[in-house]
Amino acid sequence: QVRLVESGGGLVQAGGSLRLSCAASGSALTINAMGWHRQAPGKQREMVAAMGRGGTTTYKNSVKGRFTISRDNAKNTVYLQMNSLKPEDTAIYYCSGERIKPYLSQSPDYWGQGTQVTVSS
């Protein structure tokens, strides 16, 4: 019943910025942690950033200081501001959510369809 829809991906040059958005919708929506995973070709999917409903944040070490996650609980929307992008950030970015857990687990309850982020060198 819960749907996550991402937007904001695209092509940028190294050092540039992108802002991703993800809106959650559905009847009787129940969601705690929301955030982002990414997967590059030939690599495993990895957690990038997450925020619990109470505001606690978690970031992958390689994006700290460059990416910022934010959330509007009233709108059931989460954002990822990505600055100083590097070619190694190139991946499909997936919005993810947890029904109960205040953090993103290895198998989140909800997944978006993904949005492509490509960073050229």
N, C-alpha and C positions, 0 to 999 in steps of 0.2 A: 504493500500500500504506500510505502514511502518512496519517493523519487528524489534523486539528487541530480541537478543539471548544472554543468560547468559552462563557463564562457570566459573569453579573454585571452585565449592562447593565440600564438602567432609567431612570426619570424622577426627577430631582432639581431642587431650586431652586438658583439661582445662589449660589455660595459653599459648596455642599454637596460631598459626596464619594461616590465609587463605587470599587469594587475589581473589576477584571476578572481572570478566570482563563482559562488556555488549556492544555489537556492534549494532548500528542502521543502517538499510539499507532500500532501497526502492527508487522508482522513485519519483522525485520532493520532496525529503526529506525536511521537515520543522519540526524543533524541537528546543525548547528553554530549559527549565529545564529538567534535567535527574537525576536519582537517584535510590534509592532502598527502597522497602517496604519488610516486612517480615511477615510471619504468622505461628504461632505454632499451633499444634493440640488443638482444643477447645478454641482458642483465636482469637481475631479480628486482621485483618491485620493492621499493623502500619507502619508509615513512619520511616525510619531509618536515611537516609542521602540524601541530594539533593544538586545539584549545578546548578545554572542558567548559561546560555550561557556566561554571563559576568564574571563569577567566584565566585559569592556570594554563600556561603555554609550554610546549615542548618543541624543540627544533633539532633537526639533524645538525651535527657539528659543522659540516661543510657549508651550511647556509646561514649560520649565525652571523648577525651583523649585516647581512645582505637581504634576507627575506623577513617579512613581518606578517604575522597572521592576525586577523581581526575578525570580530563577529558581532552580528546584530541579532540577539536572541528573539526580539520582537518580530523580526522579518525572517527568522530561520535561515539566515544567510551568513556564509563565511567567506572571507576574502584572503588572498595571498598577494601581497605586494612584493615583487621580486626586483631588486636593484642589483647593479653591478653584475649582470648576468655573464656567465662563462659558457664556453662551448660544452663543457661537461654537464651543464644543466639541461641540455637537450634531452627531452623525454616526453612521453605522454603523461600528463598530470591528471590524476584521478581524485575527485572529491570523495571523502569517506566519512562515515558517521557510525556512532555507537548508540544503541537504544538505551542502554543503562550505564555502561562504564564511562567514567569521567576522563578516560584516556583512550587513545586508539590502540586496539589490540592487533595481533597478527592477522586476525580475520574479522574485520569490521562487519557490522550488521548490514550496512548500506554502502553501495558504490555508485558513483556517477559513471557516465559513459566515456569520460576522458576527453581532454583537449590537448592538442599538440603544441608544444613549445620548442622552437628551434632557434638556437643561438649560433650565429655564424662567426667565424674568426677572421 
